[in-house]
Amino acid sequence: MKKLALYLMLILVSASLTAAPPRQSFIKVTVTPDHADWCYTCGEKPQFAVTVTDCSNAPIKDAQIYYEISEDFLEPLEKGDKTLANGTVTFTGHTMKKPGFLRCRVWAKVDGKKYDECATAAFEKEKIEPKTVMPKDFVEFWQREIEKNQKIAMLPQLDLVPEKCTPKVNVYSASFQSFKNGSRIYGTLCVPANHNGKCPAILIVPGAGCRSRSGYYSEAEKGFVTFEVGIHGIPTVMEDERIYETLKNGSLLNYPSANVDDKDNYYYKRVFVSCARAIDFLAALDFVDAERIGVMGGSQGGALTITTAYLNPKVKCGAAFYPAMCDLTGYLYDQGNAWPYLFTNKKLATKERLETVKYYDVVNFARSLNASLPMWVSYGYNDLVVCPTSIQGAINEMPQQPEVLIVPQSRHWTYPEQDSARSKWIMNQLK
């Protein structure tokens, strides 16, 4: 087993919420478990020390807080309001009898403004077992869909986008046909301007939503072809972001649950096979080395990293941040609630939906990965969008354990050091 468990204590940086943690605020809420690595054995009772301080780290006297202690994404075991006479308090008394995560989340109100923070204790996480069921015809189902897609002409197209090019990188709006005649997948292709011969390539699969794709220049400047795809069949280099915003709030508003009652017509079938075809698109380019192609992404893109790594044997390595869509039925068994939260209302767990999600649950793709395929995964215990229970459950099911970079305090974001670690890892794999 090759496993890297790094626990980083990193400072917050100022950047957009979609790429990095939020800015430092004048008031700081801190929640600290009593184990430095945030890890516990089942039955232990972690202590969560809470402090509310100002920018000079002086405790806020009589700070008002509301708190919740709960298992990952489940109803609170304890909640309430407290006044912190000296700006501090410690919560204890709860534990877990099964592997999983226990979270203490705190909201403080100071001068009419709210601030929040949390800490999450991990209980024997390597023993978490996903609840999803592997269908008997899983392999045959996806082989059939890939073979059907291979019969459709790819019809690749590359259009140079001069205004996005730099002296080191040529940028193209690229597309190919997939899933059915007339249906195209678009992406932003970055090619080293002075490449000599065939280059290694990286497919970047997208997180949830709908937006433009600016392309990955950094890796391209180091000699890698990068292809950042969209999944919704619209060009990724349109200048008017309002178009993407309109689609996101209109026809694509609830796409993660579109046709989830029918495994043959669920929205993600087109997505999964098209991401797999994006690898074939790269491999067919005369300036790409088909023997050196990797895939990476975060959240929904983390899920697509794993599915693509399974569906296309040309993938030589995969790197995923906090992969979504893992253990989709876990919430029905009080074990986390995986994005896109298909069963938060348990009445929606119909026979048809339960049948569909077995074929799209990323845990089943993780279980089916080639045992010799190098994989890398990074996530944080404090993630409030993709529950860590589902992520760790998928990791535990991989036939070869991936390299894992854990940053316990991070939520649904990546620190620059995490992103650098991923980029370095995947480039080293492909070199």
N, C-alpha and C positions, 0 to 999 in steps of 0.2 A: 504494500500500500504506500503510495507516494502522496503525502499530505503535508501541506504547509499551513500552519495555523498562526497567523501573525496578529497580535493585538496592538493596534496603533492608537496612540493618544495624540490627536491632531488638533490644531487650532482652527477655528472657523475662518473662512475666507469670504470676501465680498464678491458675489457672483449671482447669476440668475438662478431662480428656484428650480428650474428644470435641469440644471447641470451641476449644482453645488449647493452646500448648506446655506441657510440664510445669514444675513449680516448679524454681527454682534448687536445686542440691544443694551440700553442703559441699565435696565433691570435684568438680572440673571437668576434663573431658577436652575438649581443643580440637584439631581437625584443620583445618589451614589450607592451601589450595593457594597456589602462588606467583603466580598471576594474580588480581588484585583482582576481576575480573568472573567468575572461574571458567571462562573460555572459552579454548579451545585450537584450533589447527589440527591436522588429522590428521598424525601423525608426531611431534608435539611430545611431550616427556616431562615431565609435570607433577611437581612436587615437593610432597609432602604433609608439612607440619611438624606433629608431634604433641607436645602438652604435657599433662602431668598436674599440676594445681596444687591447692592448698587454697583456702579461701574468701578468703584474703588475697593470692592469686595467687602464692604462693611455690611453687616446683617441689617435687613429692613425690620425694624421693631414693629410688632403687632401686624405683620403681613397676613393678609387673608388668603387662604388657599382652599380649593376643592380638590379632592384626590379620589382616585379609583385604583384598586388592586384587582387584577383579573388575569386569568389564563389567556393566552394569545387569541385576540379577536373575539373573546367570549364575554358573557355578561359579568359585571363586577362581583367579586366575592365580598368586597367591602368598599364602601364609598362614604364620603361625608365632607363636611366643612371643618376647618380648624383655623384658629388664630395663633400665629407663631409669636409668642411673647418676645423671644430673642432672635427671631428670624430662622430658627431651626426646629426640626422635629425628626424623629426616627420611627418608621413603621416596621412592624414585625408581626409574626404570628401565623403567617400563611406559608404553605409549602405545596409541592406537587407529589403525588404518589405514582405518577406515570411520567415517562419522558416528555419534555415539552418546554414551554416558556411561560414564566410568570412576570407580569409587568406591573410596575407602579408608575402611574401617570399623575402629574400634578399640574394644576392651573393656579396661578397667582394673580391677584388683582391689586394693582398699585396705582393710585391716582387715576382711577377709572379705566386703566388699560390692562389687558390680559396678557399673560405670558405663560408658556407651558413647557414642560420637559418631562422626560420619562427615563426609566432604566428597566432593563429586562433581564431576569435571571434565567439562565439556560440549565435545564435539568436533564442530564444524561442524553444530550441531543443526538448522539450517534446511535441511539436505540429507537428513535422515532420511526414508526412504521406507518406508511401511508395507507389510507382506506380504499383508494381506488382499485378497481378490479381490472385485470388484464383480459380482454376478450380473446376467445380462442382463435379467432380469425384476424387478429390485429395485423400480423405480418402480411397476410394475403390481401387484406383490405387496402393497405397503403401501397403494396406492390402493384396492385391493379390500378390504383389511381395514378401512380407515377408512370406506368406503362401507357395508360391512356393519354397522358400529357405528352409523352415522347412522340406520339403520332401526330401531334399538332406542330406545324412548321413554326420555328422560332422567329424568323424574320427580324433579326436584330437591326437596330438603327442607332447610330451615333451622330449627334449634332454638336459641333464645337460651340461653346458659350464664351466668346472672346472676353466679355466684360468680367468673367469670373476667373480667367486664367492669370497666372503669375509667371515670372521668369523661370520658376522651377517646376510648375505644375500646369498641365493642360487639363481643362475641365470640359466635360461633355454632358449633355442631356442624353441619357441612354435609355433604350426601351427594348422589349422583346415581347413576342406573343406567347400567351400562356393560358391554360385552362380550357379555352374554347376559341374558335376562330373569331378574330376581331377584338379579343380581349387582350390588353397589353399591361405590362408592369413597367413602371418608370423608375429611374434612379439617377443619382448624380455620380458620375464616374470621374475620378481623379487619376491622371496618368503622369508619371515622372517625365518631365519635358525632355530630358536628355538620356532616356533609358538606352541601354546597350544590350540588345538581345531580349530574352524573355524575363519578365519580372514575377516575383511572388505576388499574390493578390489576397485581399481581405474583403469579404462581404460583410457589410454592416446592416443588420436587420433592425427595424424600427420599434421604438416604444409605442404605446397606445396613442391614439389621436390622429390628427390630420394636419400636416404642416409641410412647409418647404424643407428640403434637405440640402444643406449648404455644402456638403462633401467633407471628406477627411483629408486635409492638406498635409498635416504633420507626417503621417506615415508615407504619403506619396513623395514628400520631399526626401525621405530616406530610402526611396527606391521601390516602394510597394504600390501596386495598383489598388485603389480603394473604390468600392462601389456601394454607395449608401442608397438603399432602395426604399420606396414607399410601397404600401400594400394595397392601396385603394384604386389603382388604375388611373391615376391622374399625374400629369407632369410634376416633377419635384423642384423645378427651378423657376416657377412663376414668381414675378416680383411682387404682385399684389397679394399680401397675406390675407386680405379680407376674403379671398376666394376660399382658402383653406378653412378660415373661421366659419364661413357660411356653411360649408359642407359638414364641418365638425358638429355644428349645432342644428343641422338639418338632416339630410339623408343618411349621414353616418353617425347620428346621435347615439344610437344603441346597437351599433354593429356587432359588439362582442356576443350579443345574445340573438342575433338575427338567424332565424331558422334553426335554433338549437333543438327543436322538436324532431328534426329529421337529420340523421347522420350523413345522408347522401347529399344534403343541400345546406348544411351548416356553413356559415360565412367563412369559417377558418379552413375549409377544405381547399378553396381556391388559394388562400394565403399560404398554407403549408406547402402545397405542390409548387406554387410559384416561387417561393423562396428556395426550394430545392432546385428549380430550373435556373434561378439566378446564378448558381454555381456552374451549371452547364454553359450559361451565357459567358461567364468569365473564362472558363476553360477553352472556349472556342476562339477567343481573341488571339490574334497572332503575336501579341506582345505579352501574353500571360503564360507563365509556366503552369500547366495543368496539374503538375505533381506537387505544387506548393500553394494551396488555396485554403484559407481559414475563414471562420465566421465568428462574429461577435455582436453583442447587443445587450441591452438592459431592460428589465421589466418584461413587457410583452416581447421586446427584442431578446431578452434572456431566454424566454420560452422558445422563440423562433430559432435561437442559436442551437438549442438542444434538438428540436424537431428536424432542422436542416441537417445537422450533423448525423442524424440517423437516416434520413431519407435519401441523402446523396453520398455515396461512398467516395466521391472525389474530395470530400472535406478531410483535411489532414489534422485539424485541431479546432477547438471551439472555446471561446471565453465569454462567460455570461455574468452580468450583474443581476442580482436579486430576481431570478426568473419567476415570472407569473405563470398562471394556469396549471399549477402543480397541485395534485390531490384535490380536485374540484368538488368532491363529495365529502371532504373532511368535516365540514360544518355540520353535516347530518349526523355525525358521530361525536359532536362536541370536540373537534380537533382542528382549530383554526378555521379560517374562511378565505379560501384562495380567490385572488382576483381572476375573473371579473364578477365574483360574488353571485353566482348563478342560483344559489340555493339559500340565500339569506332568509327569504320567505320559504320555509320548508314545504309549504303547500305546492311549490313549483317543482318539487321532486317527482315529476310524473314518470311513468314507465318509459315514455319516448325520450325524455330528456336524460334520464339515467342511462339509457342505451347509447345515446349520442356521445355523452361526455367520456365514456370509456375509450373511445377511439381518438379523442382529442386531448385527453389528460396528459400533460407533459411528463408525469411520472412514468407512464407506460413507454414513452419514447426514451426516457432516461434508463429504464430497465433494459431496453433493447439495443443500447449503444454497443458498438464494437468494443470489445474489452481492451483492445490495444490502442484505442483512440485517445490522445491526450486532451484533457478538458481542464478548464480553470473556472472557478466560481468565487464570487465575492458578494457578501451581504452583511447587513447589520441586524443585531437583535432588536433594535428599536424601530424597525420598519413598520409604519402604520398604514401602508398601502398593500404590500405583498407580505403576508404573514410569514415570519421566519420558520414556523412549524412546517409549512408546506415546502419551503425551499430546502430545509435540512432533510425532510423526508425524501425528496427527489435525489439529493446527494447520496443518501444512504442506499438508494436502490441502484446506483450506477455500478456496472460490473467491475470497472476499475475506478477506484476512488480518485476524484479530481484533485488538483492542487486547490486549496481553499484559503482565501484571504478574508478573515473575519475582522470587522471593525465594529465591536459591540455597540458603541454609542451612536452609530450612524442610522439615519432613517432611510427614506426612499430617495437617497442622493448618493453621489460619489465625491469623495475628497480628491483633490488633484493627485495625491500620492497613490490612491487606488487606481485612478485612470492610467497613471504612468506605469504602475505595476502590470496592469493588463496589457498595455501597448508593448511593453518590453517583453512580456511572456510570449505573446502571439508572434511578434517579429522574430524572437529567438527560435520558436518552433518552426517557422517557415524558412529561416535561413539555413 
